[in-house]
């Protein structure tokens, strides 16, 4: 199926590693031009080298600050213009700064309890998981076309928060309401805004952490052996397993395509049915 994403400009924050990096891969497979972002210098360059695709272009800047977000925008405009000049000036000049898809993937969970989490911790997690998205939207919205896409990465904790990490879930809850508000602001332009909320994702870090617990419980010596018991005890859902990164990336890819042009202001949960709200 052709998703019509070839030659589209896609910027993915925090895509030098983890799920963001897998999202970058699926867009590259569709022929998009992908701007790979990292917070620190060198990390996005290394990620692009590993992707081994000349359509992967590095950007970096600490988007938890205004200055860092400004830096990302400046780099994007320069990179995009250089690419257009190299490929076809006459054809691309009118769209030299256009960004078709903005994917706000960057975010961070930190341990914390109600009894020990400081006010500063709450503010920091809000800055990371909410205000970083605000900064990117405010800077890149003028460069999105009238059929552009904005996709935010959240968590099922925005609708089913736990008692631990309250500052993280509160920030992601704010991101969920931000998404709906923004969809109403830019909807008249034909721009859609959606939130993709995974549950537990099978990353190398998750595998390592939960396998260590599984071995202590005698559930098996490999993640494949222990996955059913890990899921049952830590992330129960009707499918009885944990999502792969590609399963999350594929939902982001679909929402970025013309096939999802009337999906707007939604919180799409990728959780195997763990959250059973109707």
C-alpha positions in Angstrom: 0.0 0.0 0.0 1.4 3.4 -1.0 1.1 5.8 1.9 2.2 8.7 -0.3 5.0 9.7 2.1 7.8 9.6 -0.5 9.8 12.9 -0.4 7.8 14.2 2.6 9.8 16.0 5.2 9.5 14.4 8.7 11.0 15.6 11.9 11.1 13.2 14.8 12.3 14.5 18.2 14.4 12.1 20.3 14.9 9.8 17.4 18.5 9.0 17.8 17.6 5.9 19.9 14.7 3.7 21.1 11.2 3.8 19.7 11.9 7.2 18.0 14.7 5.6 16.0 12.4 2.8 14.9 9.8 5.4 13.8 12.6 7.0 11.7 13.3 3.6 10.1 9.7 3.1 8.9 9.5 6.6 7.4 12.8 6.0 5.6 11.4 2.7 4.2 8.5 4.8 2.8 11.0 7.1 1.0 10.5 10.1 3.3 13.3 12.6 4.2 13.7 12.1 7.9 15.3 14.7 10.3 16.7 12.7 13.2 16.9 14.7 16.4 18.9 14.3 19.5 19.3 16.5 22.6 23.1 16.4 22.5 25.6 17.0 19.7 26.9 13.9 18.0 24.1 11.6 18.9 21.9 12.3 15.9 24.9 12.1 13.6 25.8 8.7 14.9 22.2 7.6 14.5 22.1 8.7 10.9 25.3 6.9 10.2 23.8 3.7 11.6 20.6 4.2 9.6 22.9 4.2 6.5 20.4 6.2 4.4 21.2 9.5 2.7 17.6 10.7 3.4 18.3 10.6 7.2 19.6 14.1 8.3 20.8 15.0 11.8 19.6 17.8 14.0 20.4 18.4 17.6 19.3 20.8 20.4 18.0 20.6 24.0 14.3 21.2 23.4 13.7 21.5 27.1 15.0 25.0 26.6 13.9 27.8 24.3 17.4 28.3 23.0 17.7 24.6 22.2 14.4 24.6 20.3 15.5 27.7 18.4 18.7 25.8 17.5 16.7 22.9 16.1 14.6 25.2 13.9 17.7 27.0 12.6 19.4 23.7 11.7 16.3 22.3 10.1 15.9 25.4 7.8 19.5 25.2 6.8 19.5 21.5 6.2 16.3 21.5 4.3 17.4 24.4 2.0 20.8 22.7 1.3 19.0 19.4 0.4 16.6 21.2 -1.9 19.4 23.1 -3.6 21.3 19.9 -4.2 18.3 18.0 -5.6 16.3 20.4 -7.7 16.2 24.2 -7.0 13.4 25.1 -9.5 11.1 22.4 -8.2 11.6 22.8 -4.5 12.2 26.5 -4.0 8.6 27.2 -3.2 8.7 24.6 -0.5 12.2 25.1 0.8 11.1 25.3 4.4 8.1 23.0 4.4 7.8 20.4 7.1 5.1 17.8 6.4 5.1 15.8 9.6 6.2 16.8 13.1 6.5 13.8 15.5 7.0 14.8 19.1 8.5 11.6 20.3 10.9 12.9 22.9 9.9 12.3 26.5 11.2 10.8 29.7 9.9 8.9 32.7 11.6 9.2 36.0 11.1 7.3 39.2 9.3 9.0 42.0 6.7 8.7 44.8 4.2 11.2 46.2 6.2 11.2 49.5 9.6 12.0 48.0 9.1 13.8 44.6 10.1 17.4 45.0 8.4 20.4 43.4 11.5 20.8 41.2 11.0 17.2 40.0 7.4 17.9 39.0 8.5 21.0 37.1 11.3 19.2 35.3 9.0 16.4 34.1 6.5 18.9 32.9 9.2 20.7 31.0 10.4 17.5 29.4 7.1 15.9 28.5 4.9 18.8 27.9 6.7 22.1 27.3 9.2 20.6 24.9 6.2 19.7 22.6 4.9 23.3 23.0 8.2 24.7 21.9 8.4 22.5 18.8 4.8 23.2 17.8 5.2 27.0 18.1 8.4 27.0 16.1 7.4 24.6 13.3 3.7 25.3 12.9 4.3 28.1 10.5 6.2 25.7 8.2 3.5 23.0 8.1 1.3 22.9 5.0 -2.5 22.8 5.2 -2.5 19.0 5.1 0.3 18.7 7.6 0.5 16.2 10.5 1.4 16.6 14.1 1.8 13.4 16.2 2.6 13.3 19.9 3.9 10.3 21.7 2.2 9.7 25.1 1.4 6.8 27.3 -1.7 4.9 28.5 -0.9 6.4 31.8 -2.5 9.6 30.6 -5.9 7.9 31.1 -4.8 5.2 33.6 -2.2 6.8 35.8 -0.5 4.8 38.6 0.4 5.9 42.1 4.1 5.8 41.3 5.8 8.4 39.0 2.9 10.8 39.6 4.9 13.7 38.1 5.4 11.8 34.8 1.7 10.8 34.5 0.6 14.3 35.2 2.8 15.7 32.5 1.6 13.1 30.0 -2.0 13.9 31.0 -1.3 17.5 30.2 0.1 16.4 26.8 -3.2 14.6 26.1 -5.3 17.7 26.7 -2.8 19.8 24.8 -3.2 17.5 21.8 -7.0 18.0 21.7 -6.7 21.8 22.1 -4.1 22.0 19.3 -6.3 19.9 17.0 -9.1 22.5 17.4 -6.6 25.4 16.8 -5.1 24.1 13.5 -8.0 21.9 12.2 -9.4 24.7 10.0 -6.1 24.6 8.1 -6.5 20.8 7.5 -3.7 19.9 9.9 -4.4 16.9 12.1 -3.1 16.4 15.6 -3.2 13.1 17.3 -1.7 11.3 20.4 -0.3 7.8 20.2 -0.2 6.2 23.7 1.6 2.9 24.0 1.6 0.7 27.0 4.8 -1.3 27.8 7.0 -1.5 24.8 9.5 -4.3 24.2 12.7 -2.3 24.1 16.2 -3.7 25.0 16.0 -1.8 28.3 12.5 -3.3 29.1 13.7 -6.8 28.1 16.7 -6.6 30.3 14.9 -5.2 33.3 12.0 -7.6 33.2 14.0 -10.6 32.3 16.1 -10.1 35.5 12.9 -10.1 37.5 11.6 -13.1 35.6 14.8 -15.2 36.3 14.4 -14.5 40.0 10.8 -15.8 39.9 11.8 -18.9 37.8 9.7 -17.9 34.8 12.4 -18.7 32.2 15.9 -17.8 31.0 14.9 -15.9 27.9 12.4 -13.1 27.4 10.4 -15.3 25.0 10.0 -18.0 27.7 9.0 -15.5 30.3 7.0 -13.0 28.3 3.6 -14.5 29.2 4.3 -14.4 32.9 5.9 -10.9 32.7 2.8 -9.7 30.9 0.4 -11.3 33.4 2.2 -9.8 36.4 3.3 -6.4 35.1 1.1 -5.5 32.1 -2.0 -7.6 31.8 -3.8 -7.3 28.5 -6.0 -9.6 26.3 -3.2 -10.4 23.8 -1.0 -11.7 26.6 2.2 -10.1 25.3 4.1 -6.8 25.1 4.1 -4.5 22.0 7.1 -4.3 19.7 8.5 -1.0 18.7 7.5 -1.6 15.1 3.8 -2.0 16.2 4.0 1.5 17.7 5.9 2.9 14.7 3.3 1.5 12.3 0.5 3.4 14.0 2.5 6.7 13.8 3.1 6.0 10.1 -0.6 5.5 9.4 -1.6 8.7 11.2 1.0 10.6 9.1 -0.5 9.4 5.8 -3.4 10.6 3.7 -5.4 7.5 4.8 -5.8 9.1 8.2 -6.8 12.6 7.0 -10.0 12.6 9.0 -8.5 11.2 12.2 -8.0 14.2 14.4 -7.7 15.0 18.1 -7.6 11.4 19.1 -5.7 9.4 21.7 -4.8 6.1 20.0 -3.8 3.5 22.6 -1.4 0.8 21.4 -1.7 -1.4 24.5 -3.2 -4.8 23.3 -6.5 -3.8 25.0 -5.0 -3.2 28.5 -7.2 -0.1 28.9 -10.7 -1.2 28.4 -12.5 2.1 28.5 -15.3 2.4 25.8 
